[in-house]
Amino acid sequence: MPTGADRAELRYGKARATLTVIASPTPLTPSTVAASISRHPNPCLVIVPAATVAVRQAIAAAGWSWLVDTGQQVTGVLCLDGERVALRPPVETTKRSTTRGRVPWGTFTLVRRLIQHPYVTQRELAAIVGISQPRVSQALASLADQDLVHRSSRGWIVRDVDEAIRWWLSTYPGPGGISTYWFGLGPVVEQARTVIEEFAATADATHVVVSGDVAADIIAPWHAPTRAILYAHTGLELAAAGFVPAGEEEATLELIVPRDLGLWPPSGKTPPGIPLVDPLQILWDLGRSPGPDSDEAAQRVWDVLRRGYHERRCAA
């Protein structure tokens, strides 16, 4: 609890102490710690973004308290009434600190659209990606710095479609959102059709698209699909359609309500029959497919994606 501009009362159980707060935006050295100790006769709380062992020992030797605040987690030792209280991040916080920051969904969608639409202007990209033109310009500059895209006299294109696909698959963090797992009887292709029909009966059919094994089997048949993966804007109770909730390992169908809206085809337009997700999403989902032949299926989808890109580029 603050008691002044640079004073705070700290409590832990019955122990308490009012300390002068010394906050530094940069790490300290043992000599700067010694200088601070000479200026402040009373105990202080030192807050820094990082601290070496020597700095922590110097602070502790003075009976002071310290906190390391990385912006994602806080650790340290508080000295209150002679009692030392160690602060450690919970396991959940530690895991969270290793994840990337805000996901640039627009950049991932932009690469999707460039593979589907070679030779496009920034204005056209803004329209089909669904982000502002300044954001498109910023994303293109970042991708160009990585030699993934370049601007020709006819518009923006990827330099090498295979390299762009590899970058996307290695960088994409996943669609986010919430997954539910279901078990059903019968071929998984028919299970996917059943879910599509359920959505068609309750909402706009374009609210659901198919990925993974089933989508790969439609694009480039190779093996019998083992799990249906569907993305939808909303969840759906599938018990009435003959499915039962299941664990991830035994599930035959996964229904995902994603954060990434770029995986839907532009404008929600899908061809008749089973509506498919963006091809890059199919590749990403095949990478986590439990099927024994998923690598071969992914290679076939990759070949189709590459061939389609070159055909569109030549026709543009």
C-alpha positions in Angstrom: 0.0 0.0 0.0 1.6 3.4 -1.0 2.1 5.9 1.8 3.8 8.5 -0.3 5.3 9.2 -3.7 8.2 6.9 -2.9 7.1 5.1 0.2 5.0 1.9 0.5 3.8 -0.2 3.4 4.2 -3.9 2.8 2.4 -6.6 4.7 2.8 -10.4 4.9 0.7 -12.1 7.6 1.5 -10.1 10.8 4.8 -8.8 9.5 4.9 -5.4 8.0 7.4 -2.7 7.0 7.3 0.8 5.4 10.0 1.0 2.8 11.4 3.7 0.5 11.0 2.5 -3.0 13.9 2.8 -5.4 12.8 1.9 -8.9 15.4 1.8 -11.7 14.5 1.3 -15.4 17.9 -0.3 -15.9 19.8 -3.0 -14.0 22.1 -1.9 -11.2 25.7 -2.8 -10.3 27.0 -3.6 -6.9 28.7 -0.2 -6.8 25.5 1.7 -7.5 23.8 -0.4 -4.9 26.5 0.5 -2.4 26.0 4.2 -3.3 22.2 3.9 -2.7 22.8 2.2 0.7 25.1 5.1 1.8 22.4 7.7 0.9 19.5 5.9 2.6 19.9 5.0 6.3 16.5 3.2 6.4 15.6 0.0 4.6 14.5 0.3 1.0 12.8 -1.7 -1.6 14.7 -1.9 -4.9 12.8 -2.7 -8.1 14.8 -3.5 -11.2 14.2 -5.3 -14.6 17.1 -7.7 -13.9 19.6 -8.3 -11.1 22.8 -10.3 -11.0 23.6 -12.6 -8.0 26.2 -10.0 -6.8 23.6 -7.2 -6.8 21.0 -9.4 -5.0 23.6 -10.3 -2.4 24.6 -6.6 -1.9 20.9 -5.7 -1.3 20.3 -8.6 1.0 23.4 -7.8 3.1 22.0 -4.4 3.8 18.7 -5.9 5.0 16.9 -4.4 2.1 14.2 -5.9 -0.1 14.4 -6.4 -3.9 12.0 -7.2 -6.7 12.9 -8.1 -10.3 10.0 -7.1 -12.6 10.4 -8.3 -16.1 7.1 -7.0 -17.2 5.8 -10.5 -17.4 6.6 -11.9 -13.9 7.9 -10.6 -10.6 10.4 -12.4 -8.3 12.3 -11.2 -5.3 12.8 -11.2 -1.5 11.1 -8.9 0.9 12.5 -8.2 4.4 9.7 -7.5 6.8 10.3 -7.2 10.5 13.3 -9.4 10.1 11.3 -12.0 8.2 12.4 -12.9 4.7 9.6 -13.5 2.2 10.6 -15.0 -1.1 8.4 -14.2 -4.1 8.4 -16.7 -6.9 6.1 -16.8 -10.0 3.5 -19.6 -10.1 4.1 -22.3 -12.7 1.3 -20.9 -14.9 3.0 -17.5 -14.9 6.4 -19.0 -15.9 4.8 -20.8 -18.8 3.0 -17.7 -19.9 6.2 -15.7 -19.9 7.7 -17.8 -22.6 4.9 -17.2 -25.1 5.0 -14.6 -27.8 3.2 -11.3 -27.3 0.1 -10.1 -29.2 -0.3 -12.4 -32.2 -0.1 -10.5 -35.6 -3.0 -12.3 -37.1 -3.1 -9.7 -40.0 0.4 -10.6 -41.1 -0.4 -14.4 -41.2 -3.6 -13.6 -43.1 -1.6 -11.4 -45.5 0.7 -14.2 -46.4 -2.3 -16.5 -46.9 -3.8 -14.0 -49.4 -0.5 -13.3 -51.2 -0.2 -17.0 -52.0 -3.8 -17.1 -53.2 -3.6 -13.8 -55.0 -0.2 -12.9 -56.6 0.4 -9.4 -57.9 -1.9 -7.4 -55.7 -1.6 -3.8 -54.5 -1.6 -2.6 -50.9 -5.1 -1.3 -51.3 -6.3 -4.7 -52.6 -4.5 -6.5 -49.8 -6.2 -4.3 -47.2 -9.6 -5.2 -48.6 -9.0 -9.0 -48.8 -7.1 -9.2 -45.5 -9.5 -7.0 -43.6 -6.9 -4.6 -42.0 -6.0 -1.0 -42.6 -3.7 0.0 -45.5 -1.0 1.4 -43.0 -1.0 -2.0 -41.2 -0.6 -3.8 -44.6 2.3 -1.5 -45.4 3.9 -2.2 -42.0 3.5 -6.0 -42.4 4.8 -6.0 -46.0 7.9 -4.1 -44.9 8.6 -6.7 -42.2 8.1 -9.5 -44.6 10.3 -7.8 -47.2 13.0 -7.4 -44.6 13.0 -11.2 -44.3 13.1 -11.6 -48.1 9.7 -13.3 -48.1 7.9 -10.8 -50.4 8.8 -8.1 -52.8 7.0 -5.5 -54.9 7.0 -5.8 -58.6 5.8 -3.4 -61.2 2.5 -5.3 -61.2 2.0 -5.6 -57.4 3.2 -7.6 -54.4 4.2 -11.2 -54.6 6.0 -13.8 -52.5 9.6 -14.3 -53.6 9.5 -18.1 -53.3 6.2 -19.8 -52.5 7.9 -22.8 -50.8 9.9 -20.5 -48.6 6.8 -18.5 -47.7 5.0 -21.7 -46.8 7.9 -22.9 -44.6 8.0 -19.5 -42.9 4.3 -19.5 -42.3 4.2 -23.1 -40.9 7.2 -22.5 -38.6 6.0 -19.1 -37.3 2.2 -19.6 -37.1 1.3 -20.0 -33.4 -1.9 -21.9 -34.0 -5.5 -20.6 -34.4 -6.1 -19.9 -30.7 -9.6 -20.1 -29.4 -11.4 -23.1 -27.8 -11.5 -26.7 -29.0 -14.1 -29.4 -28.2 -13.5 -33.1 -28.9 -16.1 -35.6 -30.0 -16.3 -39.3 -30.9 -18.6 -40.5 -33.6 -19.2 -43.7 -35.5 -18.8 -44.1 -39.2 -16.2 -42.6 -41.7 -14.9 -39.2 -40.5 -15.8 -37.6 -43.8 -19.4 -38.4 -43.1 -19.0 -37.1 -39.6 -17.8 -33.8 -41.0 -20.8 -33.7 -43.4 -23.1 -34.3 -40.4 -21.7 -31.4 -38.5 -21.9 -29.2 -41.6 -25.6 -30.1 -41.9 -26.1 -29.3 -38.2 -24.7 -25.9 -38.7 -26.8 -25.4 -41.8 -29.9 -26.1 -39.8 -29.0 -23.7 -37.0 -26.9 -21.0 -38.7 -25.3 -19.8 -41.9 -23.4 -22.7 -43.4 -20.4 -20.5 -44.1 -19.9 -20.4 -40.3 -18.0 -23.7 -40.6 -15.1 -24.9 -42.7 -13.2 -28.2 -42.8 -9.5 -28.8 -42.3 -7.0 -31.6 -41.6 -7.3 -35.1 -42.9 -10.8 -34.6 -44.5 -9.7 -31.5 -46.3 -6.5 -33.1 -47.5 -8.5 -36.1 -48.8 -10.6 -33.8 -50.9 -7.7 -31.8 -52.3 -5.3 -34.6 -52.9 -6.6 -38.1 -52.0 -4.0 -40.2 -50.3 -5.3 -42.1 -47.3 -8.4 -42.7 -45.3 -8.9 -39.7 -42.9 -8.7 -40.6 -39.2 -10.0 -37.3 -37.7 -12.2 -34.5 -38.8 -11.1 -31.0 -37.9 -13.7 -28.2 -38.3 -13.5 -24.5 -37.6 -16.7 -22.5 -36.7 -17.6 -19.0 -35.6 -19.6 -20.5 -32.7 -19.7 -23.8 -30.8 -22.4 -26.4 -31.3 -23.8 -29.1 -29.1 -23.3 -32.3 -31.2 -24.8 -34.9 -28.8 -28.1 -34.7 -30.7 -26.3 -35.6 -33.9 -25.0 -38.8 -32.5 -21.6 -37.6 -31.1 -20.3 -38.0 -27.5 -17.8 -35.8 -25.8 -14.3 -37.4 -25.9 -10.7 -36.8 -24.9 -8.2 -35.5 -27.4 -6.6 -38.8 -27.9 -9.7 -40.8 -28.8 -11.7 -38.1 -30.5 -12.7 -38.6 -34.2 -13.8 -35.0 -34.6 -12.4 -31.7 -33.3 -14.5 -28.5 -33.4 -12.6 -25.3 -33.0 -13.9 -21.8 -32.4 -10.6 -19.9 -33.3 -9.3 -16.5 -32.6 -7.7 -16.4 -36.1 -10.4 -15.3 -38.5 -8.0 -15.3 -41.5 -8.4 -19.1 -41.9 -11.8 -18.6 -43.5 -11.8 -18.0 -47.3 -12.2 -14.3 -48.2 -15.7 -12.9 -47.8 -16.8 -16.3 -46.4 -17.2 -17.7 -49.9 -16.8 -21.4 -50.2 -17.5 -23.8 -53.1 -20.4 -26.2 -53.0 -20.0 -29.4 -51.0 -17.7 -29.6 -48.0 -16.4 -26.0 -47.4 -12.6 -26.0 -46.9 -10.4 -23.8 -44.7 -7.5 -21.9 -46.2 -4.9 -24.3 -47.6 -2.1 -23.2 -45.2 -4.4 -24.1 -42.3 -4.8 -27.6 -43.8 -1.1 -28.0 -43.9 -0.7 -26.8 -40.3 -3.4 -29.2 -39.1 -1.9 -32.1 -40.9 1.3 -31.4 -39.0 -0.6 -32.3 -35.8 -2.7 -35.1 -37.3 -2.6 -38.5 -35.5 -2.7 -40.3 -38.8 0.4 -42.4 -39.8 0.5 -41.0 -43.3 -0.1 -37.4 -42.5 3.4 -36.3 -43.7 2.7 -37.8 -47.1 -0.7 -36.2 -47.2 0.8 -32.8 -46.3 3.4 -33.1 -49.1 0.6 -33.8 -51.6 -1.4 -30.7 -50.4 1.8 -28.7 -50.5 2.4 -29.7 -54.1 -1.2 -28.7 -55.0 -0.7 -25.4 -53.3 2.5 -24.7 -55.1 1.1 -25.7 -58.4 -1.9 -23.5 -58.0 0.2 -20.5 -57.0 2.3 -20.8 -60.1 -0.8 -21.2 -62.3 -2.4 -18.1 -60.8 0.9 -16.2 -61.2 1.2 -17.0 -64.8 -2.5 -16.2 -65.5 -2.3 -12.9 -63.7 
